Amino acid sequence: MTVHLYLDRFFLRHDAGPGHPENARRIESVMRSLERHPIDGVEDHPPPEATREQLLRVHGETLVDRVASTDGAKRTYLDPDTSTSPDSYRVALRAAGASVRSTEAVVRGEADGAFALVRPPGHHAESNEAMGFCLFNNVAVAAAHAIEELGLSRVLVLDPDVHHGNGTQEIFFGRKDVLFVSSHRYPFYPGTGWFDEVGSGDGEGYTVNLPMPPLFGDADVVHLYAEVVGPIVQAFRPEVILVSAGFDTWHEDPLGMLKMTEAGYVTLFRLFRSWALEHCPGRIVGILEGGYEPRGVVAGVRSALEVFTEPAEDTLDGVANIALLGPPSESANAIVENSRRTLASHWPLLEPA
């Protein structure tokens, strides 16, 4: 298997401010790990900058121009916890560009999988607002590019970050060509992502939210995706899968308060890849979102890359052995039932047998 990894030391030059959790150590630690212990089949590739046209597919001119105006400026606050440094605009362009290029590589058959090791993250950035450490919405830019330029009609975005991907939801809330799924701690920042947020108009049913209490671990998170999202994916039949790969679900993350481990990440990415193998000849892309304990980011990124490069039979065998993670909690079972009740009218495969 050949997997493209899009990374650039230029990503280290975005400085969100002294003591900010979204700092260069997050990806610098991954770079060091991969240099010391390479993964067979992973090829490094330089990312391009996103074009203005690509950004404007999902963002308004006001936001694009606002972020561009910070180029070269010492420090600009876009919201109370989202600020820029002199190179941040160019870094953000490259993060969105890496996400676009990753998607092109798998759709065009140049790679069996891809991962964009980028910062700043993107999934909180709405069409006209930068927020939550995010300047441009990387995964949304990539999804829109897949539809507008690569000719796809069904894009699946999976967001297992501990925070709700409010920006991605807002951008695609009224569309049915992008199925957006977010599992996240609730109530928690940014305050959105309850069960009943299912989309509107043509997009009704194409937003899926899985709100979770604190302390959920491997078995609970994987159970939600297997039991709720699996049947929806079966009906949707995606042509590419984009993963907003946040690793602030790590058991030692300072912000998350979830309990996932490396075993959980491996199983979750095997589940995601099994859907790609079934529906869209293995087209799967990871795009880094959150994760504020460097060891957790290393564990998560390495898990994704190792799964993307393993033989397909290993992926499928791993999915068949989900039970090895242990039984899900009663809370996880309750979320499954609530989700099925909420979504069954849109996705009949969720109806009770």
WOCORVEN-V177982 format. One record per residue. N is the residue number from 1. RES is the residue in one small letter. SS is DSSP state (alpha for helix, beta for strand, coil for the rest). PHI is phi as a letter, one per 40 degrees, with the letter a starting at -180 (999 if undefined). D_FIRST is the distance of its C-alpha to the first C-alpha in Angstrom with 1 decimal. Layout:
n=N res=RES ss=SS phi=PHI d_first=D_FIRST
n=N res=RES ss=SS phi=PHI d_first=D_FIRST
//
This chain:
n=1 res=m ss=coil phi=999 d_first=0.0
n=2 res=t ss=coil phi=b d_first=3.8
n=3 res=v ss=beta phi=b d_first=6.5
n=4 res=h ss=beta phi=c d_first=10.1
n=5 res=l ss=beta phi=b d_first=12.8
n=6 res=y ss=beta phi=b d_first=16.2
n=7 res=l ss=coil phi=a d_first=19.0
n=8 res=d ss=coil phi=a d_first=22.3
n=9 res=r ss=alpha phi=c d_first=25.2
n=10 res=f ss=alpha phi=c d_first=27.4
n=11 res=f ss=alpha phi=c d_first=26.5
n=12 res=l ss=alpha phi=c d_first=28.6
n=13 res=r ss=alpha phi=c d_first=31.7
n=14 res=h ss=coil phi=c d_first=32.3
n=15 res=d ss=coil phi=b d_first=35.1
n=16 res=a ss=coil phi=c d_first=36.2
n=17 res=g ss=coil phi=h d_first=39.2
n=18 res=p ss=coil phi=d d_first=40.5
n=19 res=g ss=coil phi=g d_first=39.2
n=20 res=h ss=coil phi=c d_first=36.9
n=21 res=p ss=coil phi=c d_first=34.1
n=22 res=e ss=coil phi=c d_first=31.7
n=23 res=n ss=coil phi=b d_first=31.5
n=24 res=a ss=coil phi=c d_first=29.4
n=25 res=r ss=alpha phi=d d_first=28.8
n=26 res=r ss=alpha phi=d d_first=26.4
n=27 res=i ss=alpha phi=c d_first=23.6
n=28 res=e ss=alpha phi=c d_first=25.1
n=29 res=s ss=alpha phi=c d_first=24.4
n=30 res=v ss=alpha phi=c d_first=20.7
n=31 res=m ss=alpha phi=d d_first=20.6
n=32 res=r ss=alpha phi=c d_first=22.5
n=33 res=s ss=alpha phi=c d_first=20.3
n=34 res=l ss=alpha phi=c d_first=17.1
n=35 res=e ss=alpha phi=c d_first=19.2
n=36 res=r ss=alpha phi=c d_first=20.6
n=37 res=h ss=coil phi=b d_first=17.6
n=38 res=p ss=coil phi=c d_first=14.3
n=39 res=i ss=coil phi=b d_first=11.0
n=40 res=d ss=coil phi=d d_first=8.6
n=41 res=g ss=coil phi=g d_first=5.7
n=42 res=v ss=beta phi=c d_first=8.3
n=43 res=e ss=beta phi=b d_first=10.4
n=44 res=d ss=beta phi=c d_first=14.0
n=45 res=h ss=beta phi=b d_first=15.7
n=46 res=p ss=coil phi=c d_first=19.4
n=47 res=p ss=coil phi=c d_first=20.6
n=48 res=p ss=coil phi=c d_first=23.5
n=49 res=e ss=coil phi=c d_first=26.5
n=50 res=a ss=coil phi=c d_first=27.0
n=51 res=t ss=coil phi=c d_first=29.9
n=52 res=r ss=alpha phi=d d_first=33.1
n=53 res=e ss=alpha phi=d d_first=32.5
n=54 res=q ss=alpha phi=c d_first=29.2
n=55 res=l ss=alpha phi=c d_first=31.0
n=56 res=l ss=alpha phi=c d_first=34.0
n=57 res=r ss=coil phi=c d_first=32.1
n=58 res=v ss=coil phi=b d_first=32.2
n=59 res=h ss=coil phi=b d_first=34.7
n=60 res=g ss=coil phi=c d_first=38.4
n=61 res=e ss=alpha phi=d d_first=39.8
n=62 res=t ss=alpha phi=c d_first=41.8
n=63 res=l ss=alpha phi=c d_first=38.8
n=64 res=v ss=alpha phi=d d_first=37.0
n=65 res=d ss=alpha phi=c d_first=40.2
n=66 res=r ss=alpha phi=c d_first=41.0
n=67 res=v ss=alpha phi=c d_first=37.8
n=68 res=a ss=alpha phi=c d_first=38.2
n=69 res=s ss=coil phi=c d_first=41.7
n=70 res=t ss=coil phi=c d_first=40.5
n=71 res=d ss=coil phi=d d_first=38.9
n=72 res=g ss=coil phi=g d_first=40.7
n=73 res=a ss=coil phi=c d_first=42.8
n=74 res=k ss=coil phi=c d_first=43.2
n=75 res=r ss=coil phi=a d_first=42.7
n=76 res=t ss=beta phi=b d_first=42.7
n=77 res=y ss=beta phi=c d_first=42.6
n=78 res=l ss=beta phi=c d_first=41.1
n=79 res=d ss=beta phi=a d_first=41.8
n=80 res=p ss=coil phi=d d_first=43.1
n=81 res=d ss=coil phi=b d_first=39.7
n=82 res=t ss=beta phi=b d_first=37.8
n=83 res=s ss=beta phi=b d_first=38.8
n=84 res=t ss=beta phi=b d_first=37.7
n=85 res=s ss=coil phi=b d_first=38.2
n=86 res=p ss=coil phi=d d_first=38.6
n=87 res=d ss=coil phi=c d_first=34.9
n=88 res=s ss=alpha phi=c d_first=33.8
n=89 res=y ss=alpha phi=c d_first=34.0
n=90 res=r ss=alpha phi=c d_first=31.7
n=91 res=v ss=alpha phi=c d_first=29.3
n=92 res=a ss=alpha phi=c d_first=29.3
n=93 res=l ss=alpha phi=c d_first=28.7
n=94 res=r ss=alpha phi=c d_first=25.7
n=95 res=a ss=alpha phi=c d_first=24.3
n=96 res=a ss=alpha phi=c d_first=24.9
n=97 res=g ss=alpha phi=c d_first=23.4
n=98 res=a ss=alpha phi=c d_first=20.2
n=99 res=s ss=alpha phi=c d_first=19.9
n=100 res=v ss=alpha phi=c d_first=20.7
n=101 res=r ss=alpha phi=c d_first=18.3
n=102 res=s ss=alpha phi=d d_first=15.4
n=103 res=t ss=alpha phi=c d_first=16.5
n=104 res=e ss=alpha phi=d d_first=17.0
n=105 res=a ss=alpha phi=c d_first=13.5
n=106 res=v ss=alpha phi=c d_first=12.0
n=107 res=v ss=alpha phi=c d_first=15.1
n=108 res=r ss=coil phi=c d_first=15.2
n=109 res=g ss=coil phi=g d_first=11.8
n=110 res=e ss=coil phi=c d_first=11.0
n=111 res=a ss=coil phi=a d_first=8.0
n=112 res=d ss=coil phi=c d_first=6.1
n=113 res=g ss=beta phi=a d_first=8.3
n=114 res=a ss=beta phi=a d_first=10.9
n=115 res=f ss=beta phi=a d_first=13.6
n=116 res=a ss=beta phi=b d_first=17.1
n=117 res=l ss=coil phi=c d_first=18.8
n=118 res=v ss=coil phi=b d_first=22.2
n=119 res=r ss=coil phi=a d_first=25.9
n=120 res=p ss=coil phi=c d_first=28.3
n=121 res=p ss=coil phi=c d_first=27.0
n=122 res=g ss=coil phi=b d_first=27.9
n=123 res=h ss=coil phi=c d_first=28.5
n=124 res=h ss=coil phi=c d_first=32.2
n=125 res=a ss=coil phi=c d_first=33.0
n=126 res=e ss=beta phi=c d_first=35.0
n=127 res=s ss=coil phi=d d_first=35.9
n=128 res=n ss=coil phi=b d_first=38.8
n=129 res=e ss=beta phi=a d_first=38.5
n=130 res=a ss=coil phi=c d_first=36.5
n=131 res=m ss=beta phi=a d_first=36.7
n=132 res=g ss=coil phi=f d_first=35.1
n=133 res=f ss=coil phi=g d_first=33.6
n=134 res=c ss=beta phi=b d_first=31.9
n=135 res=l ss=coil phi=b d_first=32.9
n=136 res=f ss=coil phi=b d_first=30.7
n=137 res=n ss=coil phi=c d_first=28.6
n=138 res=n ss=alpha phi=d d_first=25.1
n=139 res=v ss=alpha phi=c d_first=23.5
n=140 res=a ss=alpha phi=c d_first=26.4
n=141 res=v ss=alpha phi=c d_first=26.2
n=142 res=a ss=alpha phi=c d_first=22.6
n=143 res=a ss=alpha phi=c d_first=23.5
n=144 res=a ss=alpha phi=c d_first=26.6
n=145 res=h ss=alpha phi=c d_first=24.7
n=146 res=a ss=alpha phi=c d_first=22.3
n=147 res=i ss=alpha phi=c d_first=25.6
n=148 res=e ss=alpha phi=c d_first=27.9
n=149 res=e ss=coil phi=b d_first=25.7
n=150 res=l ss=coil phi=c d_first=22.6
n=151 res=g ss=coil phi=g d_first=24.8
n=152 res=l ss=coil phi=c d_first=23.4
n=153 res=s ss=coil phi=b d_first=26.0
n=154 res=r ss=coil phi=a d_first=24.5
n=155 res=v ss=beta phi=b d_first=22.6
n=156 res=l ss=beta phi=b d_first=22.1
n=157 res=v ss=beta phi=b d_first=22.6
n=158 res=l ss=beta phi=b d_first=22.3
n=159 res=d ss=beta phi=b d_first=24.3
n=160 res=p ss=coil phi=c d_first=24.5
n=161 res=d ss=coil phi=c d_first=26.3
n=162 res=v ss=coil phi=c d_first=29.6
n=163 res=h ss=coil phi=b d_first=31.5
n=164 res=h ss=coil phi=c d_first=31.9
n=165 res=g ss=coil phi=c d_first=30.2
n=166 res=n ss=alpha phi=c d_first=33.6
n=167 res=g ss=alpha phi=c d_first=32.7
n=168 res=t ss=alpha phi=c d_first=29.8
n=169 res=q ss=alpha phi=c d_first=32.2
n=170 res=e ss=alpha phi=c d_first=35.1
n=171 res=i ss=alpha phi=c d_first=33.2
n=172 res=f ss=alpha phi=b d_first=32.0
n=173 res=f ss=coil phi=d d_first=34.7
n=174 res=g ss=coil phi=b d_first=36.4
n=175 res=r ss=coil phi=b d_first=33.3
n=176 res=k ss=coil phi=b d_first=31.6
n=177 res=d ss=coil phi=c d_first=28.6
n=178 res=v ss=beta phi=b d_first=27.1
n=179 res=l ss=beta phi=c d_first=27.0
n=180 res=f ss=beta phi=b d_first=27.3
n=181 res=v ss=beta phi=b d_first=27.0
n=182 res=s ss=beta phi=b d_first=28.2
n=183 res=s ss=beta phi=b d_first=28.8
n=184 res=h ss=beta phi=a d_first=31.1
n=185 res=r ss=beta phi=c d_first=34.1
n=186 res=y ss=coil phi=a d_first=37.3
n=187 res=p ss=coil phi=c d_first=39.9
n=188 res=f ss=coil phi=a d_first=38.3
n=189 res=y ss=coil phi=d d_first=37.6
n=190 res=p ss=coil phi=c d_first=37.7
n=191 res=g ss=coil phi=g d_first=39.8
n=192 res=t ss=coil phi=b d_first=38.0
n=193 res=g ss=coil phi=h d_first=35.7
n=194 res=w ss=coil phi=c d_first=38.1
n=195 res=f ss=coil phi=d d_first=37.5
n=196 res=d ss=coil phi=c d_first=39.7
n=197 res=e ss=coil phi=c d_first=37.8
n=198 res=v ss=coil phi=b d_first=36.1
n=199 res=g ss=coil phi=h d_first=36.4
n=200 res=s ss=coil phi=a d_first=39.3
n=201 res=g ss=alpha phi=f d_first=40.3
n=202 res=d ss=alpha phi=c d_first=37.5
n=203 res=g ss=alpha phi=c d_first=35.1
n=204 res=e ss=coil phi=c d_first=36.9
n=205 res=g ss=coil phi=g d_first=34.6
n=206 res=y ss=coil phi=c d_first=31.5
n=207 res=t ss=beta phi=b d_first=31.8
n=208 res=v ss=beta phi=b d_first=31.1
n=209 res=n ss=beta phi=b d_first=32.3
n=210 res=l ss=beta phi=b d_first=32.0
n=211 res=p ss=beta phi=c d_first=34.5
n=212 res=m ss=beta phi=b d_first=34.5
n=213 res=p ss=coil phi=c d_first=37.1
n=214 res=p ss=coil phi=c d_first=36.5
n=215 res=l ss=coil phi=g d_first=35.1
n=216 res=f ss=coil phi=c d_first=32.6
n=217 res=g ss=beta phi=b d_first=29.8
n=218 res=d ss=alpha phi=d d_first=26.5
n=219 res=a ss=alpha phi=c d_first=28.0
n=220 res=d ss=alpha phi=c d_first=30.0
n=221 res=v ss=alpha phi=c d_first=27.3
n=222 res=v ss=alpha phi=c d_first=24.7
n=223 res=h ss=alpha phi=c d_first=27.7
n=224 res=l ss=alpha phi=c d_first=28.6
n=225 res=y ss=alpha phi=c d_first=25.2
n=226 res=a ss=alpha phi=c d_first=25.0
n=227 res=e ss=alpha phi=c d_first=28.6
n=228 res=v ss=alpha phi=b d_first=29.3
n=229 res=v ss=alpha phi=c d_first=26.2
n=230 res=g ss=alpha phi=d d_first=24.5
n=231 res=p ss=alpha phi=c d_first=27.3
n=232 res=i ss=alpha phi=c d_first=27.5
n=233 res=v ss=alpha phi=c d_first=23.9
n=234 res=q ss=alpha phi=d d_first=24.6
n=235 res=a ss=alpha phi=c d_first=27.5
n=236 res=f ss=alpha phi=c d_first=26.1
n=237 res=r ss=coil phi=f d_first=22.9
n=238 res=p ss=coil phi=c d_first=21.1
n=239 res=e ss=coil phi=c d_first=19.3
n=240 res=v ss=beta phi=a d_first=17.3
n=241 res=i ss=beta phi=b d_first=17.3
n=242 res=l ss=beta phi=b d_first=18.3
n=243 res=v ss=beta phi=b d_first=18.8
n=244 res=s ss=beta phi=c d_first=21.8
n=245 res=a ss=beta phi=c d_first=20.4
n=246 res=g ss=coil phi=c d_first=23.7
n=247 res=f ss=coil phi=b d_first=24.1
n=248 res=d ss=coil phi=c d_first=27.9
n=249 res=t ss=coil phi=c d_first=27.7
n=250 res=w ss=beta phi=d d_first=27.2
n=251 res=h ss=coil phi=c d_first=30.2
n=252 res=e ss=coil phi=b d_first=31.6
n=253 res=d ss=coil phi=c d_first=31.1
n=254 res=p ss=coil phi=c d_first=34.6
n=255 res=l ss=coil phi=b d_first=34.6
n=256 res=g ss=coil phi=c d_first=32.8
n=257 res=m ss=coil phi=g d_first=34.7
n=258 res=l ss=coil phi=b d_first=31.9
n=259 res=k ss=beta phi=b d_first=30.6
n=260 res=m ss=beta phi=c d_first=26.8
n=261 res=t ss=coil phi=b d_first=25.0
n=262 res=e ss=alpha phi=d d_first=21.5
n=263 res=a ss=alpha phi=c d_first=21.5
n=264 res=g ss=alpha phi=c d_first=22.3
n=265 res=y ss=alpha phi=c d_first=19.6
n=266 res=v ss=alpha phi=d d_first=16.9
n=267 res=t ss=alpha phi=c d_first=18.6
n=268 res=l ss=alpha phi=c d_first=19.2
n=269 res=f ss=alpha phi=c d_first=15.6
n=270 res=r ss=alpha phi=c d_first=14.7
n=271 res=l ss=alpha phi=c d_first=17.5
n=272 res=f ss=alpha phi=c d_first=16.5
n=273 res=r ss=alpha phi=c d_first=13.0
n=274 res=s ss=alpha phi=c d_first=14.8
n=275 res=w ss=alpha phi=c d_first=17.0
n=276 res=a ss=alpha phi=c d_first=14.3
n=277 res=l ss=alpha phi=c d_first=12.9
n=278 res=e ss=alpha phi=c d_first=16.6
n=279 res=h ss=alpha phi=b d_first=18.0
n=280 res=c ss=coil phi=a d_first=15.8
n=281 res=p ss=coil phi=f d_first=12.7
n=282 res=g ss=coil phi=g d_first=10.5
n=283 res=r ss=coil phi=c d_first=12.2
n=284 res=i ss=beta phi=a d_first=12.6
n=285 res=v ss=beta phi=b d_first=14.0
n=286 res=g ss=beta phi=b d_first=15.7
n=287 res=i ss=beta phi=b d_first=18.9
n=288 res=l ss=beta phi=c d_first=20.9
n=289 res=e ss=coil phi=b d_first=24.4
n=290 res=g ss=coil phi=c d_first=26.7
n=291 res=g ss=coil phi=h d_first=26.7
n=292 res=y ss=coil phi=b d_first=29.6
n=293 res=e ss=coil phi=b d_first=29.2
n=294 res=p ss=alpha phi=d d_first=26.8
n=295 res=r ss=alpha phi=c d_first=25.7
n=296 res=g ss=alpha phi=c d_first=24.8
n=297 res=v ss=alpha phi=c d_first=22.7
n=298 res=v ss=alpha phi=d d_first=20.8
n=299 res=a ss=alpha phi=c d_first=20.3
n=300 res=g ss=alpha phi=c d_first=19.2
n=301 res=v ss=alpha phi=c d_first=16.8
n=302 res=r ss=alpha phi=c d_first=15.2
n=303 res=s ss=alpha phi=d d_first=15.1
n=304 res=a ss=alpha phi=c d_first=13.3
n=305 res=l ss=alpha phi=c d_first=10.6
n=306 res=e ss=alpha phi=c d_first=10.2
n=307 res=v ss=alpha phi=c d_first=10.2
n=308 res=f ss=alpha phi=c d_first=7.7
n=309 res=t ss=alpha phi=c d_first=5.1
n=310 res=e ss=coil phi=c d_first=7.0
n=311 res=p ss=coil phi=d d_first=7.4
n=312 res=a ss=alpha phi=d d_first=9.4
n=313 res=e ss=alpha phi=c d_first=12.5
n=314 res=d ss=alpha phi=c d_first=12.5
n=315 res=t ss=alpha phi=c d_first=12.6
n=316 res=l ss=alpha phi=c d_first=15.3
n=317 res=d ss=alpha phi=c d_first=17.2
n=318 res=g ss=alpha phi=c d_first=17.3
n=319 res=v ss=alpha phi=c d_first=18.8
n=320 res=a ss=alpha phi=c d_first=21.2
n=321 res=n ss=coil phi=b d_first=22.5
n=322 res=i ss=alpha phi=d d_first=23.3
n=323 res=a ss=alpha phi=d d_first=26.9
n=324 res=l ss=alpha phi=c d_first=26.1
n=325 res=l ss=alpha phi=c d_first=26.4
n=326 res=g ss=coil phi=h d_first=30.0
n=327 res=p ss=coil phi=c d_first=32.3
n=328 res=p ss=coil phi=c d_first=32.4
n=329 res=s ss=coil phi=c d_first=35.7
n=330 res=e ss=alpha phi=c d_first=38.5
n=331 res=s ss=alpha phi=c d_first=37.9
n=332 res=a ss=alpha phi=c d_first=34.4
n=333 res=n ss=alpha phi=c d_first=35.8
n=334 res=a ss=alpha phi=c d_first=38.5
n=335 res=i ss=alpha phi=c d_first=36.0
n=336 res=v ss=alpha phi=d d_first=34.2
n=337 res=e ss=alpha phi=c d_first=37.5
n=338 res=n ss=alpha phi=c d_first=38.7
n=339 res=s ss=alpha phi=c d_first=35.5
n=340 res=r ss=alpha phi=c d_first=35.8
n=341 res=r ss=alpha phi=c d_first=39.5
n=342 res=t ss=alpha phi=c d_first=38.8
n=343 res=l ss=alpha phi=b d_first=36.0
n=344 res=a ss=coil phi=c d_first=37.0
n=345 res=s ss=coil phi=c d_first=39.2
n=346 res=h ss=coil phi=c d_first=36.2
n=347 res=w ss=coil phi=b d_first=33.6
n=348 res=p ss=alpha phi=d d_first=35.5
n=349 res=l ss=alpha phi=c d_first=32.7
n=350 res=l ss=alpha phi=c d_first=33.9
n=351 res=e ss=coil phi=c d_first=37.4
n=352 res=p ss=coil phi=d d_first=38.5
n=353 res=a ss=coil phi=c d_first=38.3
//
